[in-house]
Amino acid sequence: MQIELDEQEADALRTVLDDAVRDLSHEIADTDNASFREGLRARRDLLQAARVKLGD
């Protein structure tokens, strides 16, 4: 899938992804349930990969 974003949209999406990754990292650290924590890590990894694709 490909989407085209203008620079404002890309900046907004970068910010949302950065915030989500940060929030997930905190939630992972605070989670005692190993299987839930693994799911959170998988989600964080997907969001980080999308963020990398957006570049700086």
N, C-alpha and C positions, 0 to 999 in steps of 0.2 A: 504494500500500500504506500502511496505517496501523497503527501499533502503539501500545499504551498502556503507559506506564511509570509506576511510582510514583516519588517523588522520589529515593529511594535508587538505584533502577535508572538513572534519568536521570543522576544524579551519577556513577555508576560508568561509564556509557557516555561521558559527557563526558571523564572522565579518560583512558579508553582511546583515544578519538579524539585528544585533545590529545597524548598520548604517541606515537601512531602518526604524526601529522603532523610532530612534532618529529623523530622517527627518520627519516622519509622525507626531510625537509629535509637532514639530515646525509648521508644516503646519496646524495641528488642531488648534493650538493656534492663528494662523493668519487668520483663515477662518471665515467669517461672516455668510455664508449660512449654516443654521442649518442642512438641509438634507445632504449636501455635507460633513459637519463635522461628521455627524453620520456614513456615509459610510467610511470615513477615520478612525474613531475609530474602526469600525468593522474590517477593514483591519489590523490595528495595533494590535488588539487583536489576530487575526489569526497568525500573524507573531510572536508575543510574545509567543503564545502557541507552535509554532514550535520550537522556540528558547529554551524553557524550555525542550522540548523533547530531544534536543541535549545535554543538560547538560553543564558542564564546560569544 
